Structures are given as C-alpha cells and as structure tokens.
Amino acid sequence: MRKIALITGATSGIGKATAETLASHGYDIIITGRRTDLLNSLAETIKNDTGAEVVTLTFDVRDLNLVEKAIDSLSGKWADIDLLVNNAGLAVGIEPIHQGIIDDWERMIDTNIKGLLYISRKISPRMVARKSGHIINVSSVAGHEIYPNGAAYCGSKHAVKAITKAMRMDLLPYGIKVSSVSPGMVDTEFSLVRFKGDQVRADNVYKGLTPLYANDIAETILFIATRPATVNIEDMIILPTDQASTRDFRRR
C-alpha cells in the first residue's frame, strides 16, 4: 500500500519538487497551496508521470478556519497521513528593524510559524492515535544564523527550529519522527517574493554563483523520509558549494 504524504506550499519551488519526488517514490500525495490553477496543473503532471493518486486542497495556512475545513474534508485513506511536509513559508522585505514594515512581519510570522502550528495541530492527533507518522519542517540556515535586515525572517526560522525540537519531545512517546531541513540559498520564487516582484533584484541574488535548486531539497526530504524505522534525522543544513554562511558567498 502506498503511503500518504501531505505537502504544504506545493504550488512552486521546494514544495512542488517535493510532491513530484515523493510521488515518484511510492507516495500518494495531498498538495496544498493558495493557487488552484497551479495545484491542478501539478496534480495532472504527477498523475501522468508517476501514476500516483493526488488530492488538491486550496487554502492559506495563515487562516485557521480554512486549515480546519480543508483537513477535515479528508476522508478514507486520505485522513491517515503518514508524512507531513510543512513547507509553506516566505520572506518578505529586507528593511532594518527600525524601518520594518509591520504587514511584512505579520505575513512571515503567520505563515512560517502559525501556519506550521495550525497544520501540525490538525494532523498530528491521528498520527498519535496510530502511533505512527513523520513530520518534516522546512526551515532555513536562517534558523541557525542571523543576518542584518532579516530580524523577523530569521526570528521566524529560529522559531521553527525550536518548535521542531519541542515537537520531537512531545511526540516521542508515540514513535512519531520529527525532522527539519535547513537550506541555504535556493533558486526558487523566494527572492522574488522577498523583493515583492522585483525580478531584477531577485535575479541579482544568484548572480555570479551557483545556488541550490528545489530538487536538491526535495531529494534531501526524500532521504530523511526513507531512513529506517530506527533512525530519525533531527535536522540537515544544506548549503551550495558557493555559500559558507548566511553572509559569505563565492561569486565569480
């Protein structure tokens, strides 16, 4: 029997690549996001390429009522999720703390922290009841280090690191694995969102170096998810060869 994986933020980037990778390695997939057309397109691609079954759920993880309604709509085998990948997240703005835009802060906190908690709260009780399951939280190297003009984003990812460790403690008695993956620079929509649609600024982030790509992280998530039952990966920090820290890069 194929296992069930739910991936949040699956309309692009790491979430999309993770859904495709897991589907090609024996999982049936639940994909969530805010853009219905992209979810439907991804679902068709996965079905055609892998033969996996796919369910799409359109909602914003920041809205608790929508989260509850969406997860409660799952029935039959789809209600028993084996693997939850909390991928939905974003960075918005790059102002210093004294010039920070409150709406940007709230978007990051509501998505990166509260959204992860909302989804986990809805799905983990069924894992507890079955004494089986795995939760993988997509964090960031910014959850281990900080950089100027990134107080809110770095704070949100430090929170993900702490939440992941606490979740692991809470769910340990039930045999549930909890892990995280912490990427460095990845070429996705991340920078385009951070710079609010400014394509030139987004492209300059990756100028002169080779970043990671979404498939690199998807393959890492697959690795974490497919370790033996006796092995739990707490966290994996992954950097491109051209990056040494949040601030140190080799550009050519």
Residue frames as qw, qx, qy, qz and C-alpha x, y, z in Angstrom:
[[0.000, 0.889, 0.458, 0.000, 0.00, 0.00, 0.00],
 [0.393, 0.505, -0.029, 0.768, 1.29, 3.45, -0.93],
 [0.321, -0.455, -0.467, 0.687, 1.88, 5.86, 1.92],
 [0.093, 0.889, 0.382, 0.234, 0.16, 9.26, 2.07],
 [0.458, -0.175, -0.115, 0.864, 2.20, 12.48, 2.11],
 [0.071, 0.928, 0.364, 0.026, 0.79, 15.98, 2.57],
 [0.523, 0.001, 0.055, 0.851, 2.94, 18.87, 1.34],
 [0.029, 0.887, 0.331, -0.321, 2.03, 22.49, 2.09],
 [0.024, 0.823, -0.267, -0.501, 3.07, 25.31, -0.22],
 [0.667, 0.000, 0.684, 0.295, 3.21, 22.94, -3.18],
 [0.531, 0.800, 0.239, -0.146, 2.44, 25.37, -6.00],
 [0.487, 0.805, -0.289, 0.177, 6.10, 26.12, -6.72],
 [0.005, 0.744, -0.593, 0.306, 9.70, 25.67, -5.65],
 [0.026, -0.308, 0.911, -0.274, 10.60, 23.19, -2.94],
 [0.598, 0.121, 0.573, -0.547, 7.01, 22.14, -2.28],
 [0.760, 0.489, -0.138, -0.404, 6.33, 21.35, -5.93],
 [0.426, 0.522, -0.739, 0.005, 9.60, 19.45, -6.33],
 [0.243, -0.224, 0.846, -0.419, 8.95, 17.52, -3.11],
 [0.745, 0.239, 0.342, -0.521, 5.48, 16.46, -4.26],
 [0.728, 0.531, -0.358, -0.243, 6.88, 15.22, -7.57],
 [0.225, 0.491, -0.821, 0.186, 9.79, 13.41, -5.91],
 [0.418, -0.113, 0.764, -0.477, 7.70, 11.68, -3.26],
 [0.793, 0.335, 0.146, -0.488, 5.10, 10.64, -5.82],
 [0.664, 0.535, -0.509, -0.122, 7.81, 9.01, -7.93],
 [0.224, 0.334, -0.855, 0.328, 8.97, 7.04, -4.88],
 [0.321, -0.221, -0.920, 0.048, 5.78, 5.35, -3.78],
 [0.045, 0.334, 0.551, -0.763, 3.66, 8.03, -2.10],
 [0.048, 0.714, 0.596, 0.365, 0.16, 9.16, -2.90],
 [0.310, 0.045, -0.130, 0.941, 0.06, 12.90, -2.49],
 [0.062, -0.876, -0.471, 0.083, -2.03, 15.66, -0.93],
 [0.427, 0.158, 0.052, 0.889, -0.85, 19.05, -2.19],
 [0.118, -0.849, -0.461, 0.231, -1.93, 22.36, -0.71],
 [0.350, -0.036, 0.128, 0.927, -1.46, 25.99, -1.65],
 [0.176, 0.572, 0.320, -0.735, -3.26, 29.22, -2.49],
 [0.309, 0.466, -0.421, -0.714, -3.21, 28.98, -6.31],
 [0.797, 0.173, 0.490, -0.307, -5.81, 26.50, -7.54],
 [0.728, 0.640, -0.170, -0.176, -4.67, 26.52, -11.17],
 [0.216, 0.651, -0.719, 0.113, -1.09, 25.63, -10.24],
 [0.513, -0.217, 0.763, -0.328, -2.22, 22.88, -7.86],
 [0.832, 0.357, 0.301, -0.300, -4.44, 21.35, -10.54],
 [0.585, 0.702, -0.398, -0.076, -1.66, 21.52, -13.12],
 [0.058, -0.542, 0.812, -0.210, 0.78, 19.85, -10.72],
 [0.696, -0.023, 0.617, -0.365, -1.76, 17.15, -9.87],
 [0.834, 0.507, 0.028, -0.216, -2.18, 16.26, -13.55],
 [0.374, 0.706, -0.597, 0.064, 1.57, 16.16, -14.08],
 [0.315, -0.404, 0.804, -0.302, 2.10, 13.88, -11.09],
 [0.805, 0.170, 0.455, -0.340, -0.70, 11.52, -12.14],
 [0.764, 0.616, -0.140, -0.132, 0.59, 11.29, -15.70],
 [0.313, 0.702, -0.620, 0.158, 4.25, 10.93, -14.79],
 [0.066, -0.365, 0.848, -0.380, 4.05, 8.63, -11.76],
 [0.517, -0.256, -0.763, -0.291, 0.61, 7.05, -11.58],
 [0.160, -0.154, -0.691, 0.688, 0.23, 8.31, -8.02],
 [0.144, -0.763, -0.605, -0.175, -3.13, 9.44, -6.73],
 [0.251, 0.100, -0.173, 0.947, -3.35, 13.12, -5.87],
 [0.152, -0.809, -0.565, 0.059, -5.72, 15.28, -3.82],
 [0.271, 0.363, -0.027, 0.891, -5.56, 19.09, -4.03],
 [0.302, -0.751, -0.525, 0.264, -6.58, 21.45, -1.22],
 [0.271, 0.550, 0.072, 0.787, -6.67, 25.19, -1.86],
 [0.450, -0.852, -0.268, -0.011, -6.29, 27.31, 1.28],
 [0.206, 0.741, -0.369, 0.522, -3.98, 29.71, 3.06],
 [0.658, -0.154, -0.645, 0.358, -2.16, 28.17, 6.04],
 [0.090, 0.175, -0.344, 0.918, -2.49, 31.52, 7.87],
 [0.561, -0.228, -0.079, -0.792, -6.27, 31.07, 8.17],
 [0.216, -0.152, 0.903, -0.339, -7.09, 28.59, 10.94],
 [0.671, 0.299, 0.397, -0.550, -10.71, 28.18, 9.83],
 [0.690, 0.550, -0.340, -0.327, -9.64, 27.29, 6.30],
 [0.149, 0.436, -0.880, 0.113, -6.97, 24.91, 7.60],
 [0.417, -0.004, 0.791, -0.448, -9.50, 23.10, 9.75],
 [0.726, 0.434, 0.162, -0.509, -12.09, 22.91, 6.97],
 [0.547, 0.580, -0.559, -0.228, -9.57, 21.59, 4.45],
 [0.074, 0.328, -0.923, 0.187, -8.06, 18.92, 6.68],
 [0.506, 0.114, 0.673, -0.528, -11.48, 17.86, 7.97],
 [0.707, 0.451, -0.122, -0.531, -12.58, 17.31, 4.35],
 [0.303, 0.424, -0.846, -0.112, -10.14, 14.43, 4.01],
 [0.834, -0.144, 0.299, -0.442, -11.76, 11.02, 4.38],
 [0.975, 0.204, -0.085, 0.001, -10.95, 7.38, 3.90],
 [0.852, -0.032, -0.056, 0.519, -7.29, 6.62, 3.39],
 [0.322, 0.641, -0.013, 0.696, -6.54, 10.33, 2.86],
 [0.470, -0.815, 0.001, -0.337, -7.30, 11.08, 6.50],
 [0.848, -0.458, 0.158, 0.214, -4.39, 8.94, 7.68],
 [0.409, 0.860, -0.279, 0.123, -1.37, 10.95, 6.63],
 [0.921, -0.153, -0.101, 0.344, 1.96, 9.15, 7.02],
 [0.555, -0.067, 0.033, 0.828, 4.23, 12.08, 6.15],
 [0.046, 0.955, 0.284, -0.078, 3.57, 15.77, 6.69],
 [0.568, 0.109, 0.081, 0.811, 5.96, 18.20, 5.00],
 [0.084, -0.900, -0.295, 0.311, 5.46, 21.68, 6.44],
 [0.582, 0.153, 0.290, 0.744, 6.95, 23.57, 3.53],
 [0.086, 0.863, 0.346, 0.359, 4.78, 26.71, 3.26],
 [0.496, -0.639, -0.100, 0.579, 6.88, 29.73, 4.16],
 [0.444, 0.752, 0.182, 0.451, 8.22, 33.01, 2.87],
 [0.417, -0.385, -0.134, 0.813, 10.42, 36.02, 3.44],
 [0.203, 0.838, 0.399, 0.311, 9.06, 39.50, 2.71],
 [0.068, -0.978, 0.069, -0.186, 11.05, 42.72, 2.77],
 [0.800, 0.034, -0.237, 0.551, 14.62, 43.43, 3.81],
 [0.057, -0.837, 0.066, -0.541, 14.43, 46.55, 5.95],
 [0.287, 0.197, -0.693, 0.632, 16.36, 47.10, 9.20],
 [0.236, -0.448, -0.815, 0.280, 14.35, 46.71, 12.37],
 [0.030, -0.483, -0.309, 0.819, 13.69, 50.43, 12.84],
 [0.327, 0.311, -0.324, -0.831, 12.20, 50.66, 9.34],
 [0.107, 0.093, 0.986, 0.091, 10.42, 47.32, 9.32],
 [0.468, -0.106, -0.336, -0.811, 7.01, 47.04, 7.68],
 [0.492, -0.133, 0.670, -0.541, 4.52, 45.53, 10.12],
 [0.850, 0.288, 0.036, -0.440, 2.45, 43.82, 7.43],
 [0.593, 0.495, -0.635, 0.008, 5.60, 42.05, 6.19],
 [0.083, -0.340, 0.823, -0.448, 6.37, 40.85, 9.71],
 [0.667, 0.042, 0.471, -0.576, 2.85, 39.55, 10.19],
 [0.817, 0.397, -0.274, -0.316, 2.89, 37.68, 6.87],
 [0.435, 0.446, -0.761, 0.178, 6.11, 35.92, 7.85],
 [0.231, -0.211, 0.767, -0.560, 5.05, 35.11, 11.40],
 [0.737, 0.148, 0.280, -0.597, 1.58, 33.97, 10.38],
 [0.821, 0.404, -0.339, -0.218, 2.89, 31.75, 7.58],
 [0.469, 0.473, -0.708, 0.236, 6.21, 30.45, 8.88],
 [0.036, -0.183, 0.797, -0.574, 5.21, 29.89, 12.49],
 [0.547, 0.112, 0.462, -0.689, 1.46, 29.90, 12.99],
 [0.750, 0.332, -0.317, -0.476, 0.68, 28.15, 9.71],
 [0.430, 0.301, -0.844, 0.114, 3.10, 25.35, 10.59],
 [0.163, -0.055, 0.778, -0.604, 1.49, 25.02, 14.02],
 [0.662, 0.190, 0.139, -0.712, -2.07, 25.04, 12.63],
 [0.732, 0.309, -0.527, -0.302, -1.35, 22.25, 10.16],
 [0.312, 0.250, -0.867, 0.297, 0.60, 20.19, 12.67],
 [0.350, -0.042, 0.606, -0.713, -2.15, 20.53, 15.27],
 [0.764, 0.216, -0.005, -0.608, -4.73, 19.15, 12.84],
 [0.767, 0.346, -0.518, -0.154, -2.70, 16.25, 11.52],
 [0.163, 0.428, -0.810, 0.367, -0.62, 15.06, 14.49],
 [0.611, -0.189, 0.511, -0.575, -3.53, 13.69, 16.60],
 [0.931, 0.230, -0.053, -0.277, -4.24, 10.98, 14.03],
 [0.548, 0.504, -0.626, 0.231, -0.55, 10.09, 13.98],
 [0.225, -0.390, 0.687, -0.570, -0.65, 9.86, 17.77],
 [0.823, -0.009, 0.260, -0.505, -3.71, 7.59, 17.60],
 [0.914, 0.344, -0.209, -0.058, -1.91, 5.28, 15.13],
 [0.642, -0.628, 0.359, 0.253, 1.47, 5.63, 16.91],
 [0.670, 0.134, 0.487, 0.544, 2.99, 6.19, 13.50],
 [0.316, 0.917, 0.228, 0.089, 3.99, 9.11, 11.30],
 [0.607, -0.109, 0.085, 0.783, 6.68, 11.57, 10.33],
 [0.106, 0.967, 0.210, -0.097, 6.66, 15.38, 10.27],
 [0.632, 0.033, 0.148, 0.760, 9.35, 17.23, 8.32],
 [0.000, -0.930, -0.214, 0.299, 9.54, 21.00, 8.76],
 [0.619, 0.491, 0.111, 0.602, 11.27, 23.06, 6.07],
 [0.387, -0.817, -0.104, 0.416, 13.37, 25.57, 7.96],
 [0.464, 0.844, -0.099, 0.251, 16.42, 27.54, 6.79],
 [0.646, 0.108, -0.326, 0.681, 20.04, 28.24, 7.55],
 [0.103, -0.530, 0.081, -0.838, 18.46, 31.46, 8.89],
 [0.775, -0.533, -0.189, -0.282, 17.13, 29.30, 11.70],
 [0.865, -0.222, -0.158, 0.421, 20.73, 28.72, 12.80],
 [0.433, -0.070, 0.013, 0.899, 22.33, 32.07, 11.97],
 [0.134, 0.861, 0.380, -0.311, 21.18, 35.65, 11.57],
 [0.472, 0.204, 0.285, 0.809, 21.95, 38.48, 9.16],
 [0.019, 0.306, 0.171, -0.936, 21.29, 42.23, 9.04],
 [0.434, 0.160, -0.210, -0.862, 17.86, 43.36, 7.88],
 [0.558, -0.052, -0.763, -0.322, 16.44, 39.91, 8.49],
 [0.194, -0.221, 0.690, -0.662, 15.25, 40.09, 12.10],
 [0.726, 0.060, 0.247, -0.638, 11.68, 38.93, 11.52],
 [0.834, 0.309, -0.394, -0.231, 12.51, 36.23, 9.00],
 [0.394, 0.354, -0.778, 0.337, 15.47, 34.87, 10.96],
 [0.353, -0.189, 0.601, -0.691, 13.34, 35.00, 14.11],
 [0.832, 0.109, 0.020, -0.543, 10.59, 33.01, 12.43],
 [0.798, 0.311, -0.515, -0.025, 13.01, 30.32, 11.30],
 [0.096, 0.333, -0.769, 0.537, 14.68, 30.17, 14.73],
 [0.629, -0.081, 0.377, -0.675, 11.15, 29.54, 15.99],
 [0.877, 0.225, -0.295, -0.305, 10.77, 26.66, 13.52],
 [0.470, 0.370, -0.746, 0.294, 13.97, 25.15, 14.88],
 [0.204, -0.209, 0.681, -0.672, 12.68, 25.37, 18.46],
 [0.768, 0.069, 0.119, -0.626, 9.22, 24.10, 17.52],
 [0.767, 0.300, -0.549, -0.144, 10.75, 21.13, 15.71],
 [0.279, 0.274, -0.811, 0.436, 12.78, 20.11, 18.76],
 [0.400, -0.074, 0.539, -0.737, 9.79, 20.54, 21.07],
 [0.813, 0.168, -0.166, -0.532, 7.52, 18.59, 18.71],
 [0.604, 0.294, -0.738, 0.064, 10.05, 15.77, 18.72],
 [0.004, -0.164, 0.780, -0.603, 9.91, 15.65, 22.52],
 [0.585, 0.055, 0.289, -0.756, 6.11, 15.79, 22.62],
 [0.844, 0.266, -0.200, -0.422, 5.65, 13.05, 20.02],
 [0.167, 0.486, -0.852, 0.101, 8.50, 10.79, 21.15],
 [0.457, -0.093, 0.784, -0.410, 6.25, 8.56, 23.32],
 [0.756, 0.412, 0.314, -0.400, 4.17, 7.71, 20.25],
 [0.693, -0.029, 0.590, 0.413, 7.01, 6.70, 17.97],
 [0.455, 0.850, 0.259, 0.053, 6.49, 9.66, 15.63],
 [0.631, -0.009, 0.128, 0.765, 9.52, 11.07, 13.86],
 [0.097, 0.972, 0.165, -0.134, 10.03, 14.85, 13.67],
 [0.674, -0.041, 0.252, 0.694, 12.72, 16.33, 11.46],
 [0.215, 0.911, 0.072, -0.343, 13.70, 19.51, 9.71],
 [0.708, 0.267, 0.262, 0.599, 15.74, 20.51, 6.70],
 [0.163, -0.871, -0.065, 0.459, 17.57, 23.85, 6.69],
 [0.696, 0.476, 0.267, 0.467, 18.59, 25.03, 3.22],
 [0.284, -0.445, 0.093, 0.844, 20.89, 27.88, 2.35],
 [0.290, 0.485, -0.199, -0.801, 20.42, 29.78, -0.90],
 [0.452, 0.274, 0.838, 0.136, 17.91, 28.04, -3.17],
 [0.102, 0.118, -0.395, -0.905, 16.84, 29.40, -6.57],
 [0.048, 0.532, 0.845, 0.014, 13.04, 29.46, -6.24],
 [0.038, -0.780, -0.357, -0.513, 10.40, 32.19, -6.01],
 [0.570, -0.556, -0.385, 0.466, 11.85, 33.02, -2.58],
 [0.335, -0.244, 0.028, 0.910, 13.77, 36.14, -3.62],
 [0.058, -0.376, -0.508, -0.773, 11.03, 37.33, -5.98],
 [0.449, -0.707, -0.535, -0.113, 8.59, 37.24, -3.08],
 [0.539, -0.484, -0.246, 0.644, 11.07, 38.88, -0.71],
 [0.195, -0.196, 0.182, 0.943, 11.58, 41.77, -3.16],
 [0.368, 0.560, 0.481, -0.565, 7.84, 41.98, -3.87],
 [0.688, 0.622, 0.374, -0.018, 8.00, 41.14, -7.55],
 [0.122, 0.889, -0.361, -0.252, 11.21, 43.00, -8.46],
 [0.973, 0.212, 0.044, 0.087, 12.70, 40.45, -10.87],
 [0.473, 0.714, -0.351, 0.379, 15.99, 42.33, -11.34],
 [0.307, -0.652, 0.538, -0.437, 16.73, 42.41, -7.60],
 [0.915, -0.151, 0.310, -0.211, 15.70, 38.77, -7.28],
 [0.879, 0.433, -0.106, 0.169, 17.99, 37.70, -10.12],
 [0.210, 0.777, -0.446, 0.393, 20.93, 39.62, -8.64],
 [0.710, -0.530, 0.386, -0.259, 20.77, 37.45, -5.51],
 [0.927, -0.012, 0.358, 0.106, 22.03, 34.49, -7.54],
 [0.524, 0.830, -0.187, 0.044, 24.37, 36.43, -9.83],
 [0.228, 0.729, -0.617, 0.189, 27.88, 35.02, -10.11],
 [0.262, -0.308, 0.867, -0.291, 27.28, 31.85, -8.11],
 [0.498, -0.089, -0.777, -0.375, 25.53, 28.51, -8.35],
 [0.505, -0.309, 0.413, -0.692, 22.73, 28.17, -5.77],
 [0.282, 0.100, 0.945, -0.132, 20.87, 25.10, -4.70],
 [0.397, -0.071, -0.494, -0.770, 17.76, 24.16, -6.65],
 [0.711, -0.224, 0.167, -0.646, 14.39, 22.89, -5.49],
 [0.914, 0.092, -0.373, -0.130, 15.17, 19.30, -6.49],
 [0.382, 0.372, -0.682, 0.500, 18.23, 19.31, -4.22],
 [0.325, -0.235, 0.536, -0.743, 15.99, 19.93, -1.22],
 [0.849, 0.015, -0.086, -0.522, 13.30, 17.54, -2.42],
 [0.771, 0.231, -0.586, 0.094, 15.86, 14.74, -2.65],
 [0.121, 0.304, -0.683, 0.653, 17.02, 15.57, 0.87],
 [0.612, -0.142, 0.280, -0.726, 13.46, 15.40, 2.17],
 [0.895, 0.120, -0.339, -0.265, 13.07, 12.02, 0.47],
 [0.513, 0.308, -0.704, 0.382, 16.28, 10.84, 2.15],
 [0.204, -0.254, 0.576, -0.749, 15.03, 11.95, 5.57],
 [0.746, -0.023, 0.092, -0.659, 11.65, 10.31, 5.00],
 [0.906, 0.192, -0.334, -0.174, 13.08, 6.97, 3.90],
 [0.058, 0.513, -0.782, 0.350, 15.53, 6.25, 6.72],
 [0.450, -0.154, -0.879, 0.042, 14.96, 3.00, 8.62],
 [0.506, -0.701, -0.401, -0.302, 12.33, 3.00, 11.34],
 [0.721, -0.493, -0.245, 0.420, 15.09, 3.18, 13.95],
 [0.457, -0.028, 0.085, 0.885, 16.61, 6.38, 12.50],
 [0.071, 0.919, 0.385, -0.055, 15.36, 9.95, 12.89],
 [0.473, 0.280, 0.045, 0.834, 17.22, 12.84, 11.24],
 [0.174, -0.687, -0.444, 0.549, 16.74, 15.83, 13.54],
 [0.239, 0.905, 0.011, -0.351, 17.96, 18.45, 11.07],
 [0.736, 0.135, 0.345, 0.567, 20.05, 18.78, 7.93],
 [0.027, 0.843, -0.085, -0.530, 21.77, 22.04, 6.97],
 [0.714, 0.319, 0.475, 0.403, 22.37, 22.19, 3.23],
 [0.001, -0.820, 0.126, 0.558, 24.40, 24.90, 1.53],
 [0.756, 0.648, -0.040, 0.083, 25.52, 25.35, -2.06],
 [0.811, -0.028, -0.044, 0.582, 29.26, 24.96, -2.53],
 [0.293, 0.510, 0.049, 0.807, 29.40, 28.72, -3.17],
 [0.410, -0.730, -0.019, -0.546, 27.98, 29.56, 0.28],
 [0.457, 0.139, -0.727, 0.493, 29.66, 29.27, 3.69],
 [0.069, -0.364, -0.651, 0.662, 27.16, 31.13, 5.89],
 [0.219, 0.797, 0.545, -0.137, 24.19, 33.47, 5.62],
 [0.056, 0.948, -0.058, -0.308, 26.62, 36.24, 4.62],
 [0.271, -0.585, 0.648, 0.406, 29.60, 34.54, 2.96],
 [0.817, 0.487, 0.287, -0.115, 29.44, 33.69, -0.75],
 [0.433, -0.293, 0.561, 0.642, 31.87, 32.98, -3.56],
 [0.542, 0.755, 0.253, -0.267, 30.86, 34.96, -6.63],
 [0.554, -0.154, 0.536, 0.618, 32.65, 34.73, -9.96]]
